[in-house]
Amino acid sequence: MEILGLDIGGSGIKGAIVETENGRLVSERLRLATPQPAHPGAVAKTVEELVRRLNWQGVIGCSFPMVVVDGKCKTSGNMTDEWVDVQVNKLFETECPNTKFYLGNDADLAGLAEMQLGVGNGLKGKVIMVTIGTGLGTGVFYNGVLIPNIEMGRVFYKNGEPIEFFASGLARKKDGLKLKEWAGRFDYFLTHLKRVTSPDHFIIGGGLSKKYEKFSRYLSVDVPLRVAHFENDAGIIGAALYAEYQFNTSN
């Protein structure tokens, strides 16, 4: 089945048509800048532009960088407080005629792609997908089953600020860190995550996963680590897989 997958992030909105049987992108992969500030109306218009440029109507899966319950945004994440309690699927459907949106947390859906079709396929026990981007997303699975909306990147670090403000890809850019310096921070996060969740495996995804071979030598956490097979496309692919499942079970 072919479904359009979208991955909305703090800096970019990406999308492509996905063949859900194998996760292959069957269209060009488009990326548009996330509006700043990322107000709901502005983001919806950018989503509409991307959908229109891909000439798509029908089912759309969407990875969203916040807690999502039944299509409604429950937190502001790294965007604006205006998102709280917005029924995002309906907002996007109003902006994009002849569509049906299914939304999930971005790290959850990136993890879904890896657990079904990528490096997590067949892994047992507790698996945590960690996405490194504007924030630090975490998708938690137990024996292949998703436990949704667990955002460990929002755990407080210092002065009441989330740890992702210290160890994300955006933090690396803001603080002008060399890769080794940033990796020390990320290792601190993984080590703390290990202490409080006792995972059997970590899967590393998001934008910085493309540099995994360069920074993995600086990681000391003693949990098996795998780099995401789909790298930064996992959110797009996972969104399509999620939408396929939701569509099939609701019809």
C-alpha positions as CSV (number, residue, x, y, z in Angstrom):
1,M,0.0,0.0,0.0
2,E,1.2,3.5,-0.8
3,I,0.7,6.2,1.8
4,L,2.1,9.7,2.2
5,G,4.3,10.0,5.3
6,L,5.1,13.3,6.9
7,D,7.6,14.1,9.6
8,I,7.2,17.4,11.3
9,G,10.2,18.7,13.3
10,G,11.2,21.9,14.9
11,S,13.3,23.0,12.0
12,G,11.9,21.1,9.0
13,I,8.8,19.4,7.6
14,K,9.7,16.3,5.5
15,G,7.5,14.1,3.4
16,A,7.4,11.3,0.8
17,I,5.1,8.6,-0.5
18,V,6.0,5.3,1.1
19,E,5.5,1.7,0.0
20,T,4.4,0.3,3.4
21,E,5.3,-3.3,2.5
22,N,9.0,-2.6,2.6
23,G,9.4,1.1,3.7
24,R,10.7,2.2,0.3
25,L,10.2,5.8,-0.7
26,V,8.4,5.8,-4.0
27,S,8.4,9.6,-4.6
28,E,10.9,12.4,-4.2
29,R,11.6,13.3,-0.5
30,L,10.6,16.9,0.1
31,R,11.7,19.1,2.9
32,L,10.3,22.5,3.7
33,A,11.4,24.8,6.6
34,T,9.2,24.8,9.6
35,P,7.7,28.3,10.0
36,Q,9.2,30.4,12.8
37,P,7.5,30.9,15.1
38,A,5.7,27.6,14.5
39,H,2.1,28.7,15.1
40,P,-0.5,26.0,14.2
41,G,-1.9,28.0,11.2
42,A,1.5,28.6,9.7
43,V,2.5,25.0,10.1
44,A,-0.8,23.8,8.6
45,K,-0.2,26.0,5.5
46,T,3.3,24.5,5.1
47,V,1.9,21.0,5.4
48,E,-0.6,21.9,2.7
49,E,2.1,23.1,0.4
50,L,4.1,19.9,0.8
51,V,1.0,17.7,0.3
52,R,0.1,19.7,-2.8
53,R,3.6,19.5,-4.3
54,L,3.5,15.7,-3.9
55,N,0.1,15.7,-5.6
56,W,-1.4,13.6,-2.9
57,Q,-5.0,12.9,-1.7
58,G,-6.2,10.3,0.7
59,V,-4.5,8.8,3.8
60,I,-1.6,10.6,5.4
61,G,0.5,9.6,8.3
62,C,2.2,12.3,10.4
63,S,5.0,12.1,12.9
64,F,4.5,15.0,15.3
65,P,7.1,16.3,17.8
66,M,4.8,16.4,20.8
67,V,2.5,14.1,22.9
68,V,-0.4,13.2,20.7
69,V,-3.6,11.4,21.9
70,D,-6.3,10.6,19.4
71,G,-5.0,13.3,17.0
72,K,-5.0,16.0,19.7
73,C,-1.8,17.7,20.8
74,K,-1.3,17.6,24.6
75,T,2.0,19.5,25.0
76,S,3.9,22.4,23.4
77,G,7.2,20.5,22.9
78,N,9.7,22.7,21.1
79,M,7.1,24.7,19.2
80,T,4.6,27.2,20.8
81,D,2.1,26.9,23.6
82,E,-0.7,27.5,21.0
83,W,-0.5,23.8,20.1
84,V,-1.9,22.6,23.4
85,D,-5.3,21.0,22.9
86,V,-5.4,21.6,19.2
87,Q,-7.0,18.7,17.3
88,V,-4.2,18.6,14.8
89,N,-5.6,15.9,12.5
90,K,-8.7,18.1,11.9
91,L,-6.6,21.2,11.5
92,F,-4.6,19.6,8.7
93,E,-7.6,18.0,7.1
94,T,-9.3,21.4,6.9
95,E,-6.2,22.8,5.2
96,C,-5.7,19.8,2.9
97,P,-9.0,18.8,1.1
98,N,-9.7,15.1,0.5
99,T,-7.2,13.8,3.1
100,K,-7.4,11.8,6.2
101,F,-4.6,12.4,8.8
102,Y,-3.4,10.0,11.4
103,L,-0.9,11.5,13.9
104,G,1.5,10.0,16.4
105,N,4.5,11.1,18.4
106,D,7.6,11.5,16.2
107,A,9.9,9.2,18.1
108,D,7.2,6.6,18.6
109,L,6.6,6.4,14.9
110,A,10.3,6.5,14.0
111,G,10.7,3.5,16.3
112,L,7.7,1.8,14.7
113,A,9.5,1.9,11.4
114,E,12.7,0.3,12.9
115,M,10.8,-2.3,14.9
116,Q,8.7,-3.4,12.0
117,L,11.1,-3.1,9.0
118,G,14.5,-2.0,10.4
119,V,17.2,-2.9,12.9
120,G,14.6,-3.5,15.7
121,N,12.8,-6.2,13.9
122,G,12.8,-9.3,16.1
123,L,14.3,-7.7,19.1
124,K,12.8,-8.8,22.4
125,G,12.6,-7.1,25.8
126,K,12.6,-3.3,26.2
127,V,13.9,-1.3,23.2
128,I,14.2,2.5,23.2
129,M,14.4,4.4,20.0
130,V,16.3,7.7,20.6
131,T,16.0,10.4,18.0
132,I,18.5,13.2,17.9
133,G,17.3,16.5,16.4
134,T,15.8,19.7,17.7
135,G,15.1,17.7,20.8
136,L,15.7,14.2,22.1
137,G,12.8,11.9,21.3
138,T,12.3,8.5,22.8
139,G,10.0,5.7,21.5
140,V,9.7,2.8,24.0
141,F,8.8,-0.7,22.9
142,Y,8.3,-3.9,25.0
143,N,8.5,-7.2,23.1
144,G,7.7,-5.2,19.9
145,V,4.6,-3.4,21.4
146,L,4.7,0.4,21.5
147,I,4.2,2.2,24.8
148,P,3.3,5.6,23.5
149,N,4.2,9.2,24.5
150,I,7.2,8.5,26.8
151,E,9.3,11.6,26.4
152,M,12.5,11.1,28.3
153,G,14.1,14.0,26.6
154,R,11.8,16.3,28.7
155,V,13.2,15.0,32.1
156,F,14.6,18.0,34.0
157,Y,18.3,18.4,34.0
158,K,19.4,21.7,35.6
159,N,17.5,24.9,36.6
160,G,14.2,23.2,35.6
161,E,15.2,22.8,31.9
162,P,14.7,19.5,30.0
163,I,17.8,17.5,29.4
164,E,17.3,17.8,25.6
165,F,18.3,21.5,26.0
166,F,21.7,20.1,27.1
167,A,22.2,17.1,24.8
168,S,20.2,17.4,21.6
169,G,21.5,18.2,18.1
170,L,20.2,21.7,18.5
171,A,22.1,22.1,21.7
172,R,25.2,21.1,19.9
173,K,24.7,23.9,17.4
174,K,23.8,26.5,19.9
175,D,26.7,25.8,22.2
176,G,29.2,25.4,19.3
177,L,30.3,21.9,20.4
178,K,32.7,19.7,18.6
179,L,31.3,16.2,18.0
180,K,33.3,14.7,20.8
181,E,32.1,17.3,23.3
182,W,28.5,16.8,22.3
183,A,28.9,13.0,22.4
184,G,29.9,13.3,26.1
185,R,26.6,15.0,26.8
186,F,24.6,12.5,24.8
187,D,26.4,9.6,26.6
188,Y,25.4,11.3,29.9
189,F,21.8,11.2,28.7
190,L,21.9,7.5,27.6
191,T,23.6,6.5,30.9
192,H,20.9,8.2,32.9
193,L,18.2,6.7,30.6
194,K,19.7,3.3,31.3
195,R,19.6,3.9,35.0
196,V,15.9,4.8,35.2
197,T,14.5,2.5,32.5
198,S,16.8,-0.6,32.2
199,P,16.5,-1.1,28.4
200,D,17.8,-4.1,26.6
201,H,18.6,-2.2,23.4
202,F,19.0,1.4,22.2
203,I,18.3,2.4,18.6
204,I,19.8,5.7,17.6
205,G,18.0,7.8,14.9
206,G,17.3,11.3,13.9
207,G,19.4,13.7,11.9
208,L,22.7,13.1,13.8
209,S,22.4,9.3,13.4
210,K,24.2,9.9,10.1
211,K,27.3,10.7,12.1
212,Y,27.0,7.7,14.4
213,E,30.2,6.1,13.2
214,K,32.1,9.3,14.1
215,F,30.7,9.7,17.6
216,S,30.0,6.1,18.7
217,R,33.6,5.8,20.0
218,Y,32.9,8.4,22.6
219,L,29.9,6.5,24.1
220,S,30.4,4.4,27.2
221,V,26.9,3.3,28.0
222,D,26.8,-0.5,28.4
223,V,23.6,-1.2,26.5
224,P,23.7,-2.6,23.0
225,L,23.3,0.2,20.5
226,R,22.2,0.0,16.9
227,V,21.9,2.9,14.4
228,A,18.5,3.2,12.7
229,H,18.4,1.4,9.3
230,F,16.2,4.2,7.9
231,E,18.3,7.0,9.5
232,N,16.5,10.3,9.3
233,D,13.7,8.8,7.0
234,A,12.4,6.6,9.9
235,G,9.8,9.2,10.9
236,I,8.4,9.4,7.4
237,I,8.2,5.6,7.0
238,G,6.9,5.0,10.5
239,A,4.2,7.6,9.9
240,A,3.0,5.8,6.8
241,L,3.0,2.4,8.7
242,Y,1.0,3.9,11.5
243,A,-1.5,5.5,9.2
244,E,-2.0,2.2,7.3
245,Y,-2.7,0.3,10.6
246,Q,-5.1,3.0,11.9
247,F,-6.9,3.2,8.6
248,N,-7.3,-0.6,8.3
249,T,-8.5,-1.0,11.9
250,S,-11.0,1.8,11.7
251,N,-12.7,0.7,8.4
